[in-house]
Amino acid sequence: MASYQVFFSGRVQGVGFRYSVKRIAAGYEVVGWVRNLPDGRVELHAGGGREEVDAFLAAIESSPLRHHVQSIERHPIPPLRERFGFVIER
């Protein structure tokens, strides 16, 4: 199992970034959430099997969203408590 906190910076708010990430998540067995931050970044927490989470994050990075991203910070975190689903937090 693996869980990560990921910060995306660049032009990642107001471009459908969170909704696109949620749509990508539907294709993977991951749990977690994505939200906008007041400083203009987007924060994501994702957990699941290591290969599944890595594939999910790679899919985000290789999607058309990559054109909006200037940098990505990825940090391992303790396992997520969510049992299922990936949501957009407000």
Secondary structure in CASP SS format (residue, H / E / C, confidence):
PFRMAT SS
TARGET T0000
AUTHOR 0000-0000-0000
METHOD secondary structure of the structure
MODEL  1
M C 1.00
A E 1.00
S E 1.00
Y E 1.00
Q E 1.00
V E 1.00
F E 1.00
F E 1.00
S E 1.00
G E 1.00
R C 1.00
V C 1.00
Q C 1.00
G C 1.00
V C 1.00
G C 1.00
F H 1.00
R H 1.00
Y H 1.00
S H 1.00
V H 1.00
K H 1.00
R H 1.00
I H 1.00
A H 1.00
A C 1.00
G C 1.00
Y C 1.00
E C 1.00
V E 1.00
V E 1.00
G E 1.00
W E 1.00
V E 1.00
R E 1.00
N E 1.00
L C 1.00
P C 1.00
D C 1.00
G C 1.00
R C 1.00
V E 1.00
E E 1.00
L E 1.00
H E 1.00
A E 1.00
G E 1.00
G E 1.00
G C 1.00
R H 1.00
E H 1.00
E H 1.00
V H 1.00
D H 1.00
A H 1.00
F H 1.00
L H 1.00
A H 1.00
A H 1.00
I H 1.00
E H 1.00
S H 1.00
S C 1.00
P H 1.00
L H 1.00
R H 1.00
H H 1.00
H H 1.00
V E 1.00
Q E 1.00
S E 1.00
I E 1.00
E E 1.00
R E 1.00
H E 1.00
P E 1.00
I C 1.00
P C 1.00
P C 1.00
L C 1.00
R C 1.00
E C 1.00
R C 1.00
F C 1.00
G C 1.00
F E 1.00
V E 1.00
I E 1.00
E C 1.00
R C 1.00
END
